Amino acid sequence: MKKALQALLLILAPLLATELGFRLYAHQFENCSSHLKDAELKNLNQTFVHHPHPGIQFHFCRGLKARLLGSEITSNSEGFRGADWSIKKDRPLIVGLGDSVLMGWGVADQKDFLHQAVNGINSKNKLDLQVMNLSMAGYAANHLYHLFREKIVKLKPTLVVMTYVGNDWESENAKNRQKRFSSISYALNYFVLNFQKITGEIPSTEHLEWRTHQWPESMPEDLIEVYNAISEMAEEHNIPIILVMDSRYESPLARHEAIEGLAKDLSFKVLNLFKEMRTLDFVPPTVAVTIPDDHNQNYLIPDDGHPNLAWHEEVARRLTPIILEVLNP
């Protein structure tokens, strides 16, 4: 028996040492690479690392300080945009929840429409509102669900401002990740994932990390299911929600008007920017940024398609009275 235990230890010891080494080495991926410092970026692919929660999937590397399309972009110690948060419980907290639009793709830190609206309210109305923006480029409905469940219900904010974009119905990124090997072992993940690269199951150019990224089977994938689940959590914890609907295009799966109706049935306040800022009846995503109308010429970043600073300023102006209405019913 003693010899068997010794033999087992001889086998396990190098395996455990290898695993420990991989875990210690993998920790460096939490922080941004030095080559990103003050870099001029056209996209954010190099800035993402995996979030510890498999449903949230990813966030920024920590300590990002670069420029995206000419505008400053930084990340905090929690892997989201901007400086570290110092949230005080005795002050009202507004949380942003969305994708690249609310994150402020292409505009400087704190120039997204939520920060602009709240900063304007604080200045003009002598309030002391706090903002925590949990938005991230690439997030879809499934990510919002997990963020709400894992983080927002614990924060118990005064208000959540959530965005709807026509591509929120599903996350292609999430579907792709289901094809990848995932285990509790960083070392095993490393060897198997790199073997998948060699065999072509994973693109050879793709950056991989070694932590476990198992995709939860019980996740609501349909946007309607997600909104219903978020509504139930919000009602249970008495958290009002404002839904800001993107002005650029509509989903082929559902018109903005239908989603607006659903959101209002769930007691969300709704700002339908497509209805308020567009003159066209319908804009499919395939041609959204190519239509040479006043909206695109005035409000989109050229050759990119994301909303520009003027758009964020206009949305902040339209959002402000709705925030005030929720705060002072």
C-alpha angles and dihedrals in degrees: 000000000000091000091049091053091048091050090049091050090050089055097042098043097068091041092052091045090051091049092049091050092051092049093049092047094045091056089076090068089071089074126063119260116255091243089067093062109116089345122157106236131193093186138009101237094117094050100062127099128174119273115232090239109074093213094055087046104183148011138167123302109253122263097024113172112169143111125261114200088340097310126108117257125182136169133215134223091275093056099253131113123286137011124334114286121244101188118190118203094215093060127074113259126208116193124202118213121183149081135283092314097061090034085064103242108198097010128091126265112292092010093104113113095256095055090044092051094047094043089051092049091049091050099045100034099035092237127147103221120164126213129210112180112200094173121128135183108257097026116135135179094291092056092049090054094054094043090051093048098042102035117009099053088053093049092049093203125196091240141358120214109200129183130220120205124176092248093057093097094090141354115238087190090060092050092050093051091057088070093061127093115251133180139152090260118088091196094051090046090053095053097041095044092050089048087054088054091052092049092047097245087121123035110262092227095056121110113233134194127201106229121110112274103177112169113230112243095209095060118128105237100179116086093227090054090048094050091048091049092047090048091054092050092046092050092047092052096035095242115153118216132209114198114207111197119209118248099210104078146337130242118255085225097059138003118239088246091062093048090047089055092049092049093050090049086056090052095252118146107235134211106187103196094177089062094042101041105031129074094192121093096222136004118188117211092243092070101020099115096037098062107105096216128132093264095058095040093050103035112029131081107245115253091003110066099216120122116271131222093274089057092051091049092050093047091048088055092051094043097050098077091047091053090049091049091054093046093046107031 
